[in-house]
Amino acid sequence: MDKLSSILPPHQGGYLPYFLLYNALAAAIHTVVCYVSSPTAALRQFSGPKAPPPHPLLAHTYGVKNFYTSCIRFYAAYYITNPQVYDLAFWTFVGVLFLYVTEVFVYKSARLREASFPFVIAGSSVVWMVLQRDWYLSQ
């Protein structure tokens, strides 16, 4: 148990650092998926009526986006009291919301069914981070 607690973010009295760590791991895993699996599997969430055909370049580009998102969220999980890192992590969730809102409602390259999970996770993360910003940054 001591080994596990030594690699987890320091406990600040809240769960946001652990949530950020989980999201960072999920983004890192999806980065690998974007590079090693077929583009169809990596881009499954973009299967709307006007979605472009799955292409390795598109999957790799999405993988790069996931990689830098993962890095920012990893840093935020461990340095949650740093205002610059906190804000960067916040903006990664805003970026995900922007991506999926435009892909579902403007470009129609994703369907609401596939975008519902990113909407819930990114939307709740934005609300959580706005509500808890002052508390974490005052630590």
DSSP file (Angstrom, degrees, kcal/mol; ACC not computed):
  #  RESIDUE AA STRUCTURE BP1 BP2  ACC     N-H-->O    O-->H-N    N-H-->O    O-->H-N    TCO  KAPPA ALPHA  PHI   PSI    X-CA   Y-CA   Z-CA
    1    1 A M     >        0   0    0      0, 0.0     4,-2.4     0, 0.0     5,-0.2   0.000 360.0 360.0 360.0 -33.7    0.0    0.0    0.0
    2    2 A D  H  >  +     0   0    0      1,-0.2     4,-1.4     2,-0.2     5,-0.1   0.868 360.0  52.8 -65.4 -35.6    2.9    2.4    0.7
    3    3 A K  H  > S+     0   0    0      2,-0.2     4,-0.8     1,-0.2    -1,-0.2   0.911 110.0  48.2 -65.5 -41.0    4.2    1.9   -2.9
    4    4 A L  H >> S+     0   0    0      1,-0.2     4,-1.2     2,-0.2     3,-1.0   0.931 111.6  48.4 -65.1 -45.2    0.8    2.8   -4.3
    5    5 A S  H 3< S+     0   0    0     -4,-2.4    -1,-0.2     1,-0.2    -2,-0.2   0.756 104.6  61.7 -68.6 -21.5    0.4    5.9   -2.1
    6    6 A S  H 3< S+     0   0    0     -4,-1.4    -1,-0.2     1,-0.2    -2,-0.2   0.749 109.3  40.4 -75.3 -21.9    3.9    7.0   -3.1
    7    7 A I  H << S+     0   0    0     -3,-1.0    -2,-0.2    -4,-0.8    -1,-0.2   0.618  98.6  89.7-100.4 -13.8    3.0    7.2   -6.8
    8    8 A L  S  < S-     0   0    0     -4,-1.2     3,-0.1     1,-0.1    10,-0.1  -0.429  92.5 -89.6 -77.0 157.3   -0.5    8.8   -6.3
    9    9 A P        -     0   0    0      0, 0.0    69,-0.1     0, 0.0    -1,-0.1  -0.275  56.2 -87.3 -59.9 152.2   -0.9   12.5   -6.2
   10   10 A P        -     0   0    0      0, 0.0     2,-0.6     0, 0.0    -4,-0.0  -0.361  47.3-107.4 -61.9 141.2   -0.6   14.1   -2.8
   11   11 A H        +     0   0    0      1,-0.2     4,-0.1    -3,-0.1    -3,-0.0  -0.600  38.9 176.5 -75.6 115.9   -3.9   14.1   -0.9
   12   12 A Q        -     0   0    0     -2,-0.6    -1,-0.2     2,-0.4     3,-0.1   0.289  62.2 -91.2-100.5   7.0   -5.1   17.7   -0.9
   13   13 A G  S    S+     0   0    0      1,-0.4     2,-0.3     2,-0.0    -2,-0.1   0.494 102.7  74.9  94.1   3.4   -8.4   16.9    0.8
   14   14 A G  S    S-     0   0    0      1,-0.0    -2,-0.4   122,-0.0    -1,-0.4  -0.869  76.6-125.8-141.0 174.1  -10.3   16.5   -2.4
   15   15 A Y  S  > S+     0   0    0     -2,-0.3     4,-2.2     1,-0.1     3,-0.4   0.480  81.7  96.4-102.5  -5.0  -10.6   14.0   -5.3
   16   16 A L  H  > S+     0   0    0      1,-0.2     4,-2.7     2,-0.2     5,-0.2   0.886  81.9  54.1 -57.2 -42.7   -9.9   16.3   -8.2
   17   17 A P  H  > S+     0   0    0      0, 0.0     4,-2.1     0, 0.0    -1,-0.2   0.897 110.8  46.9 -59.7 -37.4   -6.2   15.2   -8.5
   18   18 A Y  H  > S+     0   0    0     -3,-0.4     4,-2.5     2,-0.2    -2,-0.2   0.881 111.4  51.2 -70.1 -37.7   -7.2   11.6   -8.7
   19   19 A F  H  X S+     0   0    0     -4,-2.2     4,-2.5     2,-0.2    -1,-0.2   0.910 110.7  48.8 -63.5 -42.6   -9.8   12.4  -11.3
   20   20 A L  H  X S+     0   0    0     -4,-2.7     4,-2.5     2,-0.2    -2,-0.2   0.897 110.5  51.3 -64.3 -39.8   -7.2   14.2  -13.3
   21   21 A L  H  X S+     0   0    0     -4,-2.1     4,-2.4    -5,-0.2    -2,-0.2   0.922 110.1  49.1 -63.1 -44.2   -4.8   11.3  -13.0
   22   22 A Y  H  X S+     0   0    0     -4,-2.5     4,-2.4     1,-0.2    -2,-0.2   0.929 112.9  47.2 -59.5 -46.1   -7.5    8.9  -14.2
   23   23 A N  H  X S+     0   0    0     -4,-2.5     4,-2.3     1,-0.2    -2,-0.2   0.866 110.4  52.9 -65.0 -36.3   -8.3   11.2  -17.2
   24   24 A A  H  X S+     0   0    0     -4,-2.5     4,-2.3     2,-0.2    -1,-0.2   0.916 110.3  47.5 -64.6 -42.9   -4.6   11.5  -17.9
   25   25 A L  H  X S+     0   0    0     -4,-2.4     4,-2.5     2,-0.2    -2,-0.2   0.906 111.3  50.9 -64.2 -41.6   -4.2    7.7  -18.0
   26   26 A A  H  X S+     0   0    0     -4,-2.4     4,-2.2     1,-0.2    -2,-0.2   0.909 111.6  47.4 -62.6 -42.2   -7.3    7.3  -20.2
   27   27 A A  H  X S+     0   0    0     -4,-2.3     4,-1.7     2,-0.2    -1,-0.2   0.886 111.4  51.3 -66.6 -38.3   -5.9    9.9  -22.7
   28   28 A A  H  X S+     0   0    0     -4,-2.3     4,-1.7     2,-0.2    -2,-0.2   0.910 110.2  48.9 -65.2 -41.6   -2.5    8.2  -22.7
   29   29 A I  H  X S+     0   0    0     -4,-2.5     4,-2.2     1,-0.2    -2,-0.2   0.912 110.5  50.5 -64.0 -41.5   -4.1    4.8  -23.4
   30   30 A H  H  X S+     0   0    0     -4,-2.2     4,-2.3     1,-0.2    -1,-0.2   0.820 104.0  59.5 -68.5 -27.9   -6.1    6.3  -26.2
   31   31 A T  H  X S+     0   0    0     -4,-1.7     4,-1.0     2,-0.2    -1,-0.2   0.941 107.2  46.0 -60.4 -46.3   -3.0    7.8  -27.6
   32   32 A V  H >X S+     0   0    0     -4,-1.7     4,-2.4     1,-0.2     3,-0.7   0.912 110.6  53.3 -62.2 -42.9   -1.5    4.3  -27.9
   33   33 A V  H 3X S+     0   0    0     -4,-2.2     4,-2.0     1,-0.2    -1,-0.2   0.898 104.6  55.9 -58.8 -41.2   -4.8    3.1  -29.5
   34   34 A C  H 3< S+     0   0    0     -4,-2.3    -1,-0.2     1,-0.2    -2,-0.2   0.774 115.8  37.4 -63.9 -25.7   -4.6    5.8  -32.1
   35   35 A Y  H << S+     0   0    0     -4,-1.0    -2,-0.2    -3,-0.7    -1,-0.2   0.770 124.3  33.6 -97.6 -28.8   -1.1    4.7  -33.2
   36   36 A V  H  < S+     0   0    0     -4,-2.4    -3,-0.2    -5,-0.1    -2,-0.2   0.684 108.1  61.9-106.5 -18.7   -1.3    0.9  -32.9
   37   37 A S  S  < S-     0   0    0     -4,-2.0     0, 0.0    -5,-0.3     0, 0.0  -0.427  97.1 -75.7 -99.9 179.1   -4.9    0.0  -33.9
   38   38 A S     >  -     0   0    0     -2,-0.1     4,-2.2     1,-0.1     3,-0.4  -0.384  40.3-117.8 -69.6 151.8   -6.8    0.5  -37.1
   39   39 A P  H  > S+     0   0    0      0, 0.0     4,-2.1     0, 0.0    16,-0.2   0.823 114.1  62.0 -59.1 -30.2   -8.0    4.1  -37.7
   40   40 A T  H  4 S+     0   0    0      1,-0.2    15,-0.0     2,-0.2    -3,-0.0   0.916 108.2  41.2 -63.3 -42.1  -11.6    2.8  -37.6
   41   41 A A  H >4 S+     0   0    0     -3,-0.4     3,-1.1     1,-0.2    -1,-0.2   0.901 115.7  50.0 -70.9 -40.8  -11.2    1.7  -34.0
   42   42 A A  H 3< S+     0   0    0     -4,-2.2     3,-0.2     1,-0.2    -2,-0.2   0.801 118.4  38.1 -69.1 -28.8   -9.3    4.8  -33.0
   43   43 A L  T >< S+     0   0    0     -4,-2.1     3,-1.9    -5,-0.2    -1,-0.2   0.014  74.8 125.0-112.2  26.9  -11.8    7.1  -34.5
   44   44 A R  T <   +     0   0    0     -3,-1.1    -1,-0.2     1,-0.3     3,-0.1   0.831  68.6  62.1 -56.6 -34.6  -15.0    5.2  -33.6
   45   45 A Q  T 3  S+     0   0    0     -3,-0.2     2,-0.8     1,-0.2    66,-0.5   0.679  94.8  65.8 -69.7 -14.6  -16.5    8.3  -31.9
   46   46 A F    <   +     0   0    0     -3,-1.9    -1,-0.2    64,-0.2    64,-0.2  -0.643  63.1 118.8-105.2  74.3  -16.4   10.2  -35.2
   47   47 A S        +     0   0    0     -2,-0.8    63,-0.2    -3,-0.1    -1,-0.1  -0.070  35.5 135.3-129.0  33.3  -18.9    8.2  -37.1
   48   48 A G  S >  S-     0   0    0     61,-2.3     3,-1.5    -3,-0.1    61,-0.1  -0.073  74.1 -87.0 -73.6 179.9  -21.6   10.7  -37.9
   49   49 A P  T 3  S+     0   0    0      0, 0.0    60,-0.2     0, 0.0    59,-0.1   0.766 128.3  36.7 -64.2 -26.1  -23.3   11.2  -41.2
   50   50 A K  T 3  S+     0   0    0     58,-2.5    59,-0.2    60,-0.1    -2,-0.0   0.064  84.3 138.4-114.0  24.9  -20.6   13.6  -42.5
   51   51 A A    <   -     0   0    0     -3,-1.5    59,-0.1    57,-0.3    58,-0.1  -0.456  55.0-119.2 -70.0 139.0  -17.5   11.9  -40.9
   52   52 A P        -     0   0    0      0, 0.0    -1,-0.1     0, 0.0     3,-0.1  -0.370  43.0 -84.7 -69.7 159.0  -14.5   11.7  -43.1
   53   53 A P        -     0   0    0      0, 0.0     2,-0.1     0, 0.0    -6,-0.0  -0.406  55.3 -95.8 -63.7 140.9  -13.2    8.2  -43.9
   54   54 A P        +     0   0    0      0, 0.0   -14,-0.2     0, 0.0     3,-0.1  -0.371  53.0 177.5 -59.5 130.2  -11.0    6.9  -41.1
   55   55 A H     >  -     0   0    0    -16,-0.2     4,-2.2    -2,-0.1     3,-0.3  -0.984  39.5-122.5-136.3 144.0   -7.4    7.5  -42.1
   56   56 A P  H  > S+     0   0    0      0, 0.0     4,-2.7     0, 0.0     5,-0.2   0.866 112.2  55.4 -55.5 -37.9   -4.1    6.8  -40.3
   57   57 A L  H  > S+     0   0    0      2,-0.2     4,-2.3     1,-0.2     5,-0.2   0.913 108.5  47.5 -63.1 -41.7   -3.1   10.5  -40.4
   58   58 A L  H  > S+     0   0    0     -3,-0.3     4,-2.2     2,-0.2    -1,-0.2   0.903 112.7  49.1 -65.3 -41.4   -6.3   11.6  -38.8
   59   59 A A  H  X S+     0   0    0     -4,-2.2     4,-2.1     2,-0.2    -2,-0.2   0.900 111.7  49.1 -64.3 -41.0   -6.0    8.9  -36.1
   60   60 A H  H  X S+     0   0    0     -4,-2.7     4,-2.1     2,-0.2    -2,-0.2   0.882 109.6  51.7 -67.3 -38.1   -2.4   10.0  -35.4
   61   61 A T  H  X S+     0   0    0     -4,-2.3     4,-2.0     2,-0.2    -2,-0.2   0.922 110.9  47.4 -63.1 -43.6   -3.4   13.6  -35.2
   62   62 A Y  H  X S+     0   0    0     -4,-2.2     4,-2.2     1,-0.2    -2,-0.2   0.867 109.7  54.9 -64.9 -35.7   -6.1   12.7  -32.7
   63   63 A G  H  X S+     0   0    0     -4,-2.1     4,-2.0     2,-0.2    -2,-0.2   0.883 105.9  50.9 -63.8 -38.9   -3.4   10.7  -30.8
   64   64 A V  H  X S+     0   0    0     -4,-2.1     4,-2.3     2,-0.2     5,-0.3   0.911 108.9  51.6 -65.2 -42.2   -1.1   13.7  -30.6
   65   65 A K  H  X S+     0   0    0     -4,-2.0     4,-1.9     1,-0.2    -2,-0.2   0.916 111.3  47.7 -59.5 -42.5   -4.0   15.8  -29.2
   66   66 A N  H  X S+     0   0    0     -4,-2.2     4,-2.4     2,-0.2    -1,-0.2   0.852 108.3  56.4 -66.9 -33.9   -4.6   13.1  -26.6
   67   67 A F  H  X S+     0   0    0     -4,-2.0     4,-2.3     2,-0.2    -2,-0.2   0.953 110.8  40.5 -64.8 -50.2   -0.9   12.9  -25.8
   68   68 A Y  H  X S+     0   0    0     -4,-2.3     4,-2.2     1,-0.2    -1,-0.2   0.861 114.9  53.3 -71.1 -31.3   -0.5   16.6  -24.9
   69   69 A T  H  X S+     0   0    0     -4,-1.9     4,-2.2    -5,-0.3    -1,-0.2   0.919 109.8  49.2 -62.7 -42.8   -3.9   16.5  -23.1
   70   70 A S  H  X S+     0   0    0     -4,-2.4     4,-2.4     2,-0.2    -2,-0.2   0.914 110.0  50.6 -61.9 -44.5   -2.6   13.6  -21.0
   71   71 A C  H  X S+     0   0    0     -4,-2.3     4,-2.3     1,-0.2    -1,-0.2   0.921 111.0  48.2 -61.3 -45.0    0.6   15.3  -20.2
   72   72 A I  H  X S+     0   0    0     -4,-2.2     4,-2.3     1,-0.2    -1,-0.2   0.913 112.9  47.8 -63.4 -42.5   -1.1   18.5  -19.0
   73   73 A R  H  X S+     0   0    0     -4,-2.2     4,-2.1     2,-0.2    -1,-0.2   0.857 109.0  54.1 -70.7 -33.5   -3.6   16.5  -16.8
   74   74 A F  H  X S+     0   0    0     -4,-2.4     4,-1.5     2,-0.2    -2,-0.2   0.954 110.9  46.1 -60.5 -49.5   -0.8   14.4  -15.3
   75   75 A Y  H  X S+     0   0    0     -4,-2.3     4,-2.3     1,-0.2     3,-0.3   0.913 112.0  51.3 -58.9 -42.8    1.0   17.6  -14.3
   76   76 A A  H  < S+     0   0    0     -4,-2.3    -1,-0.2     1,-0.2    -2,-0.2   0.854 104.3  57.6 -65.9 -33.9   -2.2   19.1  -12.9
   77   77 A A  H  < S+     0   0    0     -4,-2.1     3,-0.4     1,-0.2    -1,-0.2   0.882 117.5  33.1 -62.6 -36.7   -2.9   15.9  -10.9
   78   78 A Y  H  < S+     0   0    0     -4,-1.5    -2,-0.2    -3,-0.3    -1,-0.2   0.704 128.1  37.2 -93.9 -21.9    0.5   16.3   -9.1
   79   79 A Y    ><  +     0   0    0     -4,-2.3     3,-1.8    -5,-0.2     7,-0.2  -0.348  68.5 146.3-124.7  50.9    0.7   20.2   -9.0
   80   80 A I  T 3   +     0   0    0     -3,-0.4    -1,-0.1     1,-0.3    -4,-0.1   0.690  68.7  59.4 -64.5 -20.4   -3.0   21.0   -8.5
   81   81 A T  T 3  S+     0   0    0     -3,-0.1    -1,-0.3    58,-0.1     3,-0.1   0.480  80.2  98.2 -89.4  -1.6   -2.1   24.1   -6.4
   82   82 A N    <>  -     0   0    0     -3,-1.8     4,-2.7     1,-0.2     5,-0.2  -0.776  66.2-152.1 -85.9 116.9   -0.2   25.7   -9.3
   83   83 A P  H  > S+     0   0    0      0, 0.0     4,-2.4     0, 0.0     5,-0.2   0.856  92.1  50.9 -62.5 -35.2   -2.6   28.2  -10.9
   84   84 A Q  H  > S+     0   0    0      2,-0.2     4,-2.2     1,-0.2     5,-0.1   0.930 114.1  43.2 -68.0 -43.8   -1.0   28.0  -14.4
   85   85 A V  H  > S+     0   0    0      2,-0.2     4,-2.4     1,-0.2     5,-0.2   0.896 113.0  53.4 -68.3 -39.8   -1.1   24.2  -14.4
   86   86 A Y  H  X S+     0   0    0     -4,-2.7     4,-2.3    -7,-0.2    -2,-0.2   0.936 110.4  47.2 -58.3 -47.4   -4.6   24.2  -13.0
   87   87 A D  H  X S+     0   0    0     -4,-2.4     4,-2.5    -5,-0.2    -2,-0.2   0.889 109.6  52.9 -64.9 -39.6   -5.8   26.6  -15.7
   88   88 A L  H  X S+     0   0    0     -4,-2.2     4,-1.4     2,-0.2    -1,-0.2   0.929 110.2  48.1 -60.8 -44.1   -4.1   24.5  -18.5
   89   89 A A  H  X S+     0   0    0     -4,-2.4     4,-1.3     1,-0.2     3,-0.3   0.914 110.1  52.7 -62.4 -42.0   -5.9   21.4  -17.2
   90   90 A F  H >X S+     0   0    0     -4,-2.3     4,-1.8     1,-0.2     3,-0.5   0.928 107.4  51.6 -56.6 -46.3   -9.2   23.3  -17.2
   91   91 A W  H 3X S+     0   0    0     -4,-2.5     4,-2.4     1,-0.2    -1,-0.2   0.753 100.1  62.9 -68.2 -23.3   -8.7   24.4  -20.8
   92   92 A T  H 3X S+     0   0    0     -4,-1.4     4,-1.7    -3,-0.3    -1,-0.2   0.900 106.5  45.2 -65.8 -37.4   -8.1   20.8  -21.9
   93   93 A F  H <X S+     0   0    0     -4,-1.3     4,-2.3    -3,-0.5    -2,-0.2   0.885 111.5  51.4 -72.0 -38.1  -11.6   20.0  -20.8
   94   94 A V  H  X S+     0   0    0     -4,-1.8     4,-2.7     1,-0.2    -2,-0.2   0.907 108.9  53.0 -61.4 -40.7  -13.0   23.2  -22.5
   95   95 A G  H  X S+     0   0    0     -4,-2.4     4,-2.8     2,-0.2    -2,-0.2   0.892 107.4  50.3 -61.7 -40.8  -11.2   22.1  -25.6
   96   96 A V  H  X S+     0   0    0     -4,-1.7     4,-2.6     2,-0.2     5,-0.3   0.922 111.2  49.0 -64.1 -43.5  -12.8   18.7  -25.5
   97   97 A L  H  X S+     0   0    0     -4,-2.3     4,-2.7     1,-0.2     5,-0.3   0.936 112.4  48.0 -59.9 -45.6  -16.2   20.3  -25.1
   98   98 A F  H  X S+     0   0    0     -4,-2.7     4,-2.4     2,-0.2     5,-0.3   0.925 111.2  51.4 -60.8 -44.9  -15.5   22.6  -28.0
   99   99 A L  H  X S+     0   0    0     -4,-2.8     4,-2.3     1,-0.2    -2,-0.2   0.949 115.6  39.5 -57.2 -51.7  -14.3   19.7  -30.2
  100  100 A Y  H  X S+     0   0    0     -4,-2.6     4,-2.3     2,-0.2     5,-0.3   0.855 113.0  54.1 -74.1 -33.8  -17.4   17.6  -29.6
  101  101 A V  H  X>S+     0   0    0     -4,-2.7     4,-2.6    -5,-0.3     5,-0.6   0.946 114.4  42.2 -62.3 -45.9  -19.9   20.4  -29.8
  102  102 A T  I  X>S+     0   0    0     -4,-2.4     5,-3.1    -5,-0.3     4,-1.5   0.897 115.2  49.6 -68.9 -38.4  -18.6   21.5  -33.1
  103  103 A E  I  <5S+     0   0    0     -4,-2.3     6,-1.5    -5,-0.3     7,-1.5   0.863 119.6  37.1 -69.4 -33.9  -18.3   17.9  -34.4
  104  104 A V  I  <5S+     0   0    0     -4,-2.3    -2,-0.2     4,-0.2    -3,-0.2   0.933 131.3  23.5 -80.8 -48.8  -21.8   17.0  -33.4
  105  105 A F  I  <5S+     0   0    0     -4,-2.6    -3,-0.2    -5,-0.3    -2,-0.2   0.719 132.4  27.9 -98.5 -22.6  -23.8   20.2  -34.1
  106  106 A V  I  <<S+     0   0    0     -4,-1.5    -3,-0.2    -5,-0.6    -4,-0.1   0.861 132.4  22.4-102.7 -58.2  -21.8   22.0  -36.7
  107  107 A Y  S   <S-     0   0    0     -5,-3.1    -4,-0.2     1,-0.0    -3,-0.1   0.664  84.3-143.6 -89.4 -17.3  -19.8   19.5  -38.8
  108  108 A K        +     0   0    0     -6,-0.5   -58,-2.5    -5,-0.2   -57,-0.3   0.776  60.1 128.2  60.5  28.5  -22.0   16.5  -38.1
  109  109 A S        +     0   0    0     -6,-1.5   -61,-2.3   -59,-0.2     2,-0.3   0.524  69.2  43.2 -91.2  -5.4  -18.9   14.2  -38.1
  110  110 A A  S    S-     0   0    0     -7,-1.5     2,-0.3   -63,-0.2   -64,-0.2  -0.971  79.1-131.9-133.9 151.6  -19.9   12.7  -34.7
  111  111 A R     >  -     0   0    0    -66,-0.5     4,-1.8    -2,-0.3     3,-0.4  -0.710  24.6-116.7-100.6 156.0  -23.3   11.6  -33.4
  112  112 A L  H  > S+     0   0    0     -2,-0.3     4,-1.1     1,-0.2    -1,-0.1   0.841 113.1  61.4 -59.0 -34.5  -24.7   12.6  -30.0
  113  113 A R  H  4 S+     0   0    0      1,-0.2     3,-0.4     2,-0.2     4,-0.4   0.923 109.6  39.5 -59.8 -45.5  -24.6    8.9  -28.9
  114  114 A E  H  4 S+     0   0    0     -3,-0.4     3,-0.3     1,-0.2    -1,-0.2   0.781 118.1  49.5 -75.1 -26.5  -20.9    8.7  -29.3
  115  115 A A  H  X S+     0   0    0     -4,-1.8     4,-2.3     1,-0.2    -1,-0.2   0.507  85.3  88.5 -91.1  -4.6  -20.3   12.2  -27.9
  116  116 A S  H  X S+     0   0    0     -4,-1.1     4,-2.4    -3,-0.4     5,-0.2   0.903  87.1  50.0 -63.9 -41.3  -22.4   11.8  -24.8
  117  117 A F  H  > S+     0   0    0     -4,-0.4     4,-2.7    -3,-0.3     5,-0.3   0.946 112.8  45.5 -64.5 -48.5  -19.6   10.4  -22.7
  118  118 A P  H  > S+     0   0    0      0, 0.0     4,-2.6     0, 0.0     5,-0.5   0.882 112.3  53.7 -60.9 -35.6  -17.1   13.2  -23.6
  119  119 A F  H  X S+     0   0    0     -4,-2.3     4,-2.2     2,-0.2     5,-0.3   0.937 112.7  42.7 -61.8 -45.8  -19.9   15.7  -23.0
  120  120 A V  H  X S+     0   0    0     -4,-2.4     4,-2.5     2,-0.2     5,-0.3   0.944 119.2  42.5 -67.0 -48.3  -20.6   14.4  -19.5
  121  121 A I  H  X S+     0   0    0     -4,-2.7     4,-2.1     2,-0.2    -2,-0.2   0.960 121.4  39.0 -65.8 -51.7  -16.9   14.0  -18.5
  122  122 A A  H  X S+     0   0    0     -4,-2.6     4,-2.4    -5,-0.3    -2,-0.2   0.908 117.8  49.8 -67.5 -40.7  -15.7   17.3  -19.9
  123  123 A G  H  X S+     0   0    0     -4,-2.2     4,-2.1    -5,-0.5    -2,-0.2   0.933 113.7  43.9 -64.3 -45.9  -18.8   19.2  -18.8
  124  124 A S  H  X S+     0   0    0     -4,-2.5     4,-2.7    -5,-0.3    -1,-0.2   0.855 112.7  54.1 -67.7 -32.9  -18.7   17.9  -15.3
  125  125 A S  H  X S+     0   0    0     -4,-2.1     4,-2.9    -5,-0.3     5,-0.2   0.912 107.5  49.7 -66.0 -42.4  -15.0   18.5  -15.2
  126  126 A V  H  X S+     0   0    0     -4,-2.4     4,-2.1     2,-0.2    -2,-0.2   0.938 114.5  44.5 -61.3 -46.9  -15.4   22.2  -16.3
  127  127 A V  H  X S+     0   0    0     -4,-2.1     4,-2.6     2,-0.2    -2,-0.2   0.937 114.9  48.9 -63.1 -46.3  -18.0   22.7  -13.6
  128  128 A W  H  X S+     0   0    0     -4,-2.7     4,-2.1     1,-0.2    -2,-0.2   0.919 112.8  47.0 -59.5 -46.3  -16.0   20.9  -10.9
  129  129 A M  H  X S+     0   0    0     -4,-2.9     4,-0.8     2,-0.2    -1,-0.2   0.850 112.3  49.5 -69.6 -33.7  -12.8   22.8  -11.7
  130  130 A V  H  < S+     0   0    0     -4,-2.1     3,-0.5    -5,-0.2     4,-0.4   0.935 114.3  45.3 -67.3 -45.2  -14.6   26.2  -11.8
  131  131 A L  H  < S+     0   0    0     -4,-2.6     4,-0.2     1,-0.2    -2,-0.2   0.825 121.2  37.6 -67.9 -31.6  -16.3   25.5   -8.4
  132  132 A Q  H  X S+     0   0    0     -4,-2.1     4,-2.5    -5,-0.2     5,-0.3   0.437  86.4 100.0-101.7  -0.2  -13.1   24.2   -6.7
  133  133 A R  H  X S+     0   0    0     -4,-0.8     4,-2.5    -3,-0.5     5,-0.2   0.926  84.6  44.9 -54.6 -53.6  -10.5   26.5   -8.3
  134  134 A D  H  > S+     0   0    0     -4,-0.4     4,-0.9     1,-0.2    -1,-0.2   0.877 113.0  52.0 -61.1 -38.2  -10.2   28.9   -5.3
  135  135 A W  H  4 S+     0   0    0     -4,-0.2     3,-0.5     2,-0.2     4,-0.3   0.942 113.7  41.5 -66.0 -47.8  -10.1   26.1   -2.8
  136  136 A Y  H >< S+     0   0    0     -4,-2.5     3,-1.1     1,-0.2    -2,-0.2   0.884 114.7  51.2 -68.2 -37.3   -7.2   24.2   -4.6
  137  137 A L  H 3< S+     0   0    0     -4,-2.5    -1,-0.2    -5,-0.3    -2,-0.2   0.623 103.4  59.4 -79.2 -10.3   -5.3   27.3   -5.4
  138  138 A S  T 3<        0   0    0     -4,-0.9    -1,-0.2    -3,-0.5    -2,-0.2   0.461 360.0 360.0 -91.1  -1.3   -5.4   28.5   -1.8
  139  139 A Q    <         0   0    0     -3,-1.1    -1,-0.2    -4,-0.3    -2,-0.1   0.472 360.0 360.0 -74.2 360.0   -3.6   25.3   -0.5
